[in-house]
Amino acid sequence: MRAINSAVCLAGRTGHQLRIVWEKVEGVDDVAASGSIAEGKPHPWHQPDKFQADLASEFGDLFVVPSEVEVIETIPYRCNLKCFWRLDLLRFHPREYCRKVFRTVVGLFQDQQFDLVLGNDEIEEILKTGWDFETVSNSKRVLLFSGSQFLGGPFHGELFVPVDHLQERIRAVTSDFGSSTVGVHIRRQDNTWAIENSPERLFVREMNRLVVDNADTVFFLATDCGETEQRMRERFPGQILSSNPERVRSTRAGIQDAVVDMYCLARTQHILGSHWSSFGRMAGALGGVKMSIMKEDGN
Protein backbone atom coordinates (compact mmCIF):
# COMPACT_ATOMS: atom_id res chain seq x y z
CA MET A 1 0.00 0.00 0.00
CA ARG A 2 2.88 2.38 0.78
CA ALA A 3 4.58 1.51 -2.50
CA ILE A 4 1.36 2.02 -4.47
CA ASN A 5 0.79 5.41 -2.87
CA SER A 6 4.38 6.41 -3.66
CA ALA A 7 3.93 5.27 -7.25
CA VAL A 8 0.80 7.41 -7.62
CA CYS A 9 2.80 10.41 -6.42
CA LEU A 10 5.67 9.60 -8.79
CA ALA A 11 3.38 9.11 -11.78
CA GLY A 12 1.78 12.47 -11.00
CA ARG A 13 5.20 14.16 -11.10
CA THR A 14 6.40 12.47 -14.28
CA GLY A 15 3.18 12.20 -16.31
CA HIS A 16 3.19 8.40 -16.56
CA GLN A 17 0.14 6.16 -16.57
CA LEU A 18 0.26 3.88 -13.51
CA ARG A 19 -0.01 0.11 -13.66
CA ILE A 20 0.07 -1.76 -10.34
CA VAL A 21 1.63 -5.22 -10.36
CA TRP A 22 0.36 -7.10 -7.34
CA GLU A 23 2.36 -10.27 -6.82
CA LYS A 24 0.44 -12.89 -4.93
CA VAL A 25 2.79 -15.19 -3.03
CA GLU A 26 1.53 -18.73 -2.78
CA GLY A 27 0.26 -19.75 0.63
CA VAL A 28 -1.46 -22.76 2.12
CA ASP A 29 -4.68 -21.96 0.24
CA ASP A 30 -2.88 -22.82 -3.02
CA VAL A 31 -0.69 -25.82 -2.27
CA ALA A 32 -2.87 -28.52 -3.83
CA ALA A 33 -0.71 -28.70 -6.95
CA SER A 34 2.67 -29.18 -5.33
CA GLY A 35 2.59 -28.78 -1.56
CA SER A 36 5.93 -26.98 -1.83
CA ILE A 37 5.02 -24.02 0.39
CA ALA A 38 3.57 -26.17 3.14
CA GLU A 39 6.90 -27.97 3.25
CA GLY A 40 8.79 -24.66 3.35
CA LYS A 41 10.42 -25.19 -0.06
CA PRO A 42 10.81 -22.26 -2.47
CA HIS A 43 10.04 -22.44 -6.15
CA PRO A 44 13.11 -23.59 -8.15
CA TRP A 45 13.37 -20.11 -9.73
CA HIS A 46 13.69 -18.38 -6.35
CA GLN A 47 16.73 -17.87 -4.17
CA PRO A 48 15.86 -19.72 -0.93
CA ASP A 49 16.82 -16.78 1.30
CA LYS A 50 14.56 -14.44 -0.68
CA PHE A 51 11.42 -16.57 -0.50
CA GLN A 52 8.58 -15.67 1.82
CA ALA A 53 4.99 -16.90 1.66
CA ASP A 54 3.21 -13.93 3.19
CA LEU A 55 0.65 -12.47 0.78
CA ALA A 56 -1.69 -15.20 -0.38
CA SER A 57 -4.27 -12.76 -1.66
CA GLU A 58 -4.98 -10.83 -4.83
CA PHE A 59 -5.60 -7.09 -4.82
CA GLY A 60 -9.20 -7.71 -5.87
CA ASP A 61 -9.72 -10.00 -2.86
CA LEU A 62 -9.13 -6.99 -0.63
CA PHE A 63 -9.84 -3.74 -2.42
CA VAL A 64 -12.12 -2.39 -5.14
CA VAL A 65 -9.92 -2.02 -8.22
CA PRO A 66 -9.57 1.75 -8.88
CA SER A 67 -10.92 2.91 -12.23
CA GLU A 68 -7.98 5.25 -12.84
CA VAL A 69 -5.25 2.58 -12.71
CA GLU A 70 -4.68 -0.89 -14.10
CA VAL A 71 -4.02 -3.68 -11.62
CA ILE A 72 -2.09 -6.68 -12.93
CA GLU A 73 -2.65 -9.72 -10.73
CA THR A 74 0.30 -12.09 -11.11
CA ILE A 75 0.02 -15.83 -10.67
CA PRO A 76 1.68 -17.72 -7.81
CA TYR A 77 5.24 -18.68 -8.78
CA ARG A 78 5.04 -22.41 -8.24
CA CYS A 79 6.26 -25.39 -10.15
CA ASN A 80 3.34 -26.43 -12.31
CA LEU A 81 2.13 -25.90 -15.86
CA LYS A 82 0.30 -22.68 -14.98
CA CYS A 83 3.68 -20.92 -14.82
CA PHE A 84 4.29 -21.66 -18.47
CA TRP A 85 0.86 -20.45 -19.57
CA ARG A 86 1.77 -16.97 -18.29
CA LEU A 87 5.42 -16.51 -19.15
CA ASP A 88 4.58 -12.93 -20.14
CA LEU A 89 4.31 -12.14 -16.42
CA LEU A 90 8.01 -12.90 -15.99
CA ARG A 91 8.74 -9.33 -16.99
CA PHE A 92 7.14 -8.18 -13.73
CA HIS A 93 9.10 -10.50 -11.45
CA PRO A 94 12.02 -9.07 -9.39
CA ARG A 95 15.15 -10.46 -11.00
CA GLU A 96 17.15 -10.19 -7.78
CA TYR A 97 14.82 -12.77 -6.20
CA CYS A 98 15.67 -15.36 -8.87
CA ARG A 99 18.47 -17.89 -8.94
CA LYS A 100 21.34 -16.81 -11.18
CA VAL A 101 20.33 -18.75 -14.30
CA PHE A 102 16.73 -17.53 -14.21
CA ARG A 103 17.82 -14.00 -13.29
CA THR A 104 19.42 -13.71 -16.72
CA VAL A 105 16.24 -14.84 -18.48
CA VAL A 106 14.03 -12.50 -16.47
CA GLY A 107 16.49 -9.65 -17.04
CA LEU A 108 16.30 -10.15 -20.80
CA PHE A 109 12.49 -9.98 -20.65
CA GLN A 110 12.60 -6.74 -18.67
CA ASP A 111 15.34 -5.05 -20.68
CA GLN A 112 13.38 -5.68 -23.87
CA GLN A 113 10.11 -4.39 -22.47
CA PHE A 114 11.22 -1.37 -20.42
CA ASP A 115 13.45 1.67 -20.88
CA LEU A 116 14.23 1.95 -17.17
CA VAL A 117 14.18 -0.83 -14.55
CA LEU A 118 14.77 -0.01 -10.89
CA GLY A 119 14.89 -2.84 -8.37
CA ASN A 120 14.60 -2.59 -4.60
CA ASP A 121 18.35 -2.07 -4.19
CA GLU A 122 18.48 0.72 -6.79
CA ILE A 123 15.56 2.49 -5.16
CA GLU A 124 17.31 2.29 -1.79
CA GLU A 125 20.30 4.07 -3.35
CA ILE A 126 18.03 6.69 -4.93
CA LEU A 127 16.53 7.44 -1.54
CA LYS A 128 19.98 8.45 -0.31
CA THR A 129 20.58 10.93 -3.13
CA GLY A 130 17.10 11.99 -4.22
CA TRP A 131 15.01 11.20 -7.29
CA ASP A 132 16.07 12.36 -10.74
CA PHE A 133 12.57 13.06 -11.97
CA GLU A 134 13.85 14.16 -15.39
CA THR A 135 15.36 10.73 -16.08
CA VAL A 136 12.13 9.01 -15.09
CA SER A 137 10.05 11.47 -17.13
CA ASN A 138 12.19 10.87 -20.22
CA SER A 139 11.82 7.09 -19.94
CA LYS A 140 8.66 6.02 -21.71
CA ARG A 141 8.33 2.63 -20.03
CA VAL A 142 9.46 2.37 -16.41
CA LEU A 143 9.41 -0.67 -14.13
CA LEU A 144 9.89 -0.14 -10.39
CA PHE A 145 10.07 -2.79 -7.67
CA SER A 146 9.28 -1.79 -4.11
CA GLY A 147 7.20 -2.75 -1.11
CA SER A 148 7.87 0.43 0.83
CA GLN A 149 7.33 4.16 0.70
CA PHE A 150 9.86 5.50 -1.79
CA LEU A 151 8.44 8.98 -2.36
CA GLY A 152 6.61 11.38 -0.09
CA GLY A 153 3.39 13.09 -1.04
CA PRO A 154 -0.32 13.16 -0.26
CA PHE A 155 -1.96 9.95 0.89
CA HIS A 156 -4.43 8.57 -1.68
CA GLY A 157 -6.80 6.64 0.54
CA GLU A 158 -9.33 6.40 -2.30
CA LEU A 159 -7.12 3.72 -3.87
CA PHE A 160 -7.77 1.40 -0.95
CA VAL A 161 -11.51 0.85 -0.59
CA PRO A 162 -12.21 -2.59 0.92
CA VAL A 163 -14.51 -4.88 -1.03
CA ASP A 164 -18.14 -5.09 0.13
CA HIS A 165 -17.94 -8.19 2.34
CA LEU A 166 -14.94 -6.77 4.19
CA GLN A 167 -16.74 -3.44 4.59
CA GLU A 168 -19.61 -5.31 6.23
CA ARG A 169 -17.25 -6.96 8.69
CA ILE A 170 -15.58 -3.63 9.48
CA ARG A 171 -18.97 -2.03 10.14
CA ALA A 172 -19.99 -4.94 12.37
CA VAL A 173 -16.87 -4.63 14.54
CA THR A 174 -16.85 -0.83 14.72
CA SER A 175 -20.54 -0.65 15.58
CA ASP A 176 -19.42 -1.14 19.20
CA PHE A 177 -16.96 1.77 19.02
CA GLY A 178 -17.66 4.93 20.98
CA SER A 179 -15.98 8.27 21.56
CA SER A 180 -13.49 6.64 23.94
CA THR A 181 -12.30 3.74 21.79
CA VAL A 182 -8.52 3.52 21.54
CA GLY A 183 -6.77 1.33 18.99
CA VAL A 184 -3.91 -0.91 20.13
CA HIS A 185 -1.61 -2.63 17.66
CA ILE A 186 0.85 -5.08 19.22
CA ARG A 187 3.09 -6.65 16.59
CA ARG A 188 4.73 -9.95 17.46
CA GLN A 189 5.57 -13.20 15.63
CA ASP A 190 8.66 -12.52 13.46
CA ASN A 191 9.10 -8.76 14.04
CA THR A 192 12.02 -8.86 16.47
CA TRP A 193 12.43 -5.06 16.50
CA ALA A 194 8.85 -4.63 17.62
CA ILE A 195 9.21 -7.35 20.25
CA GLU A 196 12.41 -5.87 21.67
CA ASN A 197 11.49 -2.18 21.50
CA SER A 198 7.73 -2.32 22.18
CA PRO A 199 7.29 -4.77 25.06
CA GLU A 200 3.79 -5.56 26.25
CA ARG A 201 4.28 -3.78 29.59
CA LEU A 202 4.54 -0.41 27.82
CA PHE A 203 1.11 -0.93 26.26
CA VAL A 204 -0.32 -2.04 29.61
CA ARG A 205 1.10 1.00 31.37
CA GLU A 206 -0.35 3.43 28.84
CA MET A 207 -3.69 1.61 28.72
CA ASN A 208 -3.91 1.76 32.53
CA ARG A 209 -3.23 5.49 32.39
CA LEU A 210 -5.99 6.01 29.83
CA VAL A 211 -8.47 4.02 31.94
CA VAL A 212 -7.61 6.08 35.03
CA ASP A 213 -8.24 9.25 33.02
CA ASN A 214 -11.50 7.92 31.59
CA ALA A 215 -13.17 4.82 33.00
CA ASP A 216 -15.29 4.49 29.82
CA THR A 217 -12.21 3.81 27.68
CA VAL A 218 -12.34 0.60 25.64
CA PHE A 219 -9.62 -0.79 23.40
CA PHE A 220 -9.75 -2.31 19.95
CA LEU A 221 -6.83 -4.73 19.92
CA ALA A 222 -5.14 -5.79 16.70
CA THR A 223 -2.37 -8.30 17.27
CA ASP A 224 -0.82 -11.25 15.46
CA CYS A 225 -0.46 -13.13 18.77
CA GLY A 226 -3.40 -14.93 20.36
CA GLU A 227 -1.63 -15.24 23.72
CA THR A 228 -1.16 -11.47 23.82
CA GLU A 229 -4.88 -10.93 23.28
CA GLN A 230 -5.73 -13.40 26.04
CA ARG A 231 -3.46 -11.62 28.52
CA MET A 232 -4.95 -8.25 27.61
CA ARG A 233 -8.48 -9.56 28.14
CA GLU A 234 -7.46 -10.78 31.59
CA ARG A 235 -5.87 -7.44 32.48
CA PHE A 236 -8.71 -5.33 31.08
CA PRO A 237 -11.86 -7.44 31.49
CA GLY A 238 -14.79 -6.19 29.41
CA GLN A 239 -12.69 -3.46 27.79
CA ILE A 240 -11.04 -5.35 24.91
CA LEU A 241 -12.65 -5.55 21.48
CA SER A 242 -11.23 -7.55 18.57
CA SER A 243 -12.24 -8.95 15.20
CA ASN A 244 -11.13 -12.52 16.05
CA PRO A 245 -8.68 -12.70 13.12
CA GLU A 246 -6.91 -15.75 11.77
CA ARG A 247 -3.49 -14.11 12.42
CA VAL A 248 -1.56 -15.63 9.52
CA ARG A 249 -0.15 -13.98 6.41
CA SER A 250 0.04 -17.11 4.27
CA THR A 251 -3.71 -17.52 3.60
CA ARG A 252 -6.28 -15.40 1.81
CA ALA A 253 -8.49 -15.35 4.90
CA GLY A 254 -5.58 -14.20 7.05
CA ILE A 255 -4.81 -11.27 4.76
CA GLN A 256 -8.48 -10.29 4.60
CA ASP A 257 -8.63 -10.41 8.41
CA ALA A 258 -5.62 -8.09 8.51
CA VAL A 259 -7.42 -5.57 6.28
CA VAL A 260 -10.41 -5.67 8.63
CA ASP A 261 -8.13 -5.02 11.62
CA MET A 262 -6.37 -2.15 9.86
CA TYR A 263 -9.60 -0.36 8.98
CA CYS A 264 -10.99 -0.92 12.44
CA LEU A 265 -7.87 0.69 13.91
CA ALA A 266 -8.42 3.57 11.49
CA ARG A 267 -11.81 4.26 13.11
CA THR A 268 -10.53 4.55 16.65
CA GLN A 269 -9.79 7.86 18.40
CA HIS A 270 -6.09 7.23 18.95
CA ILE A 271 -3.70 4.37 18.14
CA LEU A 272 -1.02 2.88 20.37
CA GLY A 273 1.40 1.27 17.95
CA SER A 274 4.47 -0.93 17.78
CA HIS A 275 7.96 0.17 16.83
CA TRP A 276 9.11 -0.69 13.30
CA SER A 277 5.70 -1.75 12.06
CA SER A 278 3.98 0.02 9.21
CA PHE A 279 0.62 -1.61 9.94
CA GLY A 280 -0.46 0.87 12.62
CA ARG A 281 1.00 3.81 10.69
CA MET A 282 -1.04 2.87 7.64
CA ALA A 283 -4.17 2.60 9.79
CA GLY A 284 -3.45 6.07 11.14
CA ALA A 285 -3.04 7.43 7.60
CA LEU A 286 -6.28 5.81 6.45
CA GLY A 287 -8.29 7.33 9.28
CA GLY A 288 -6.33 10.49 9.96
CA VAL A 289 -5.81 9.18 13.49
CA LYS A 290 -3.09 10.27 15.88
CA MET A 291 -0.63 7.52 16.71
CA SER A 292 1.73 6.99 19.63
CA ILE A 293 4.55 4.45 19.33
CA MET A 294 5.14 2.45 22.49
CA LYS A 295 8.94 2.38 22.50
CA GLU A 296 11.34 1.22 25.19
CA ASP A 297 13.26 4.50 25.34
CA GLY A 298 10.05 6.35 26.26
CA ASN A 299 9.78 8.39 23.05
Protein Blocks (a to p, Z undefined) as FASTA:
>chain_A
ZZmmmmmmmmmmnopacdddddddddfklmmmnommmnopacfkbcfklgccfbfccfkl
mmccdfkbccdddddddddfklmmmmmlmmmpcfklpcfklmmmmmmmmmmmpmbdcdfk
lmmmmmmnopafklmmmpmbacdddfbdfbgcdddfklmccdfklmmmmmmmmmmpcfkb
ccddddehjlmklmmmmcfklmmmmmmmmmmmpmkbccddddfbfklmmmmmmmmghiac
cehinkiakbfklmmmmmmmmmmmmmmmbdcddehiaklmmmmmmnopacddddfklZZ
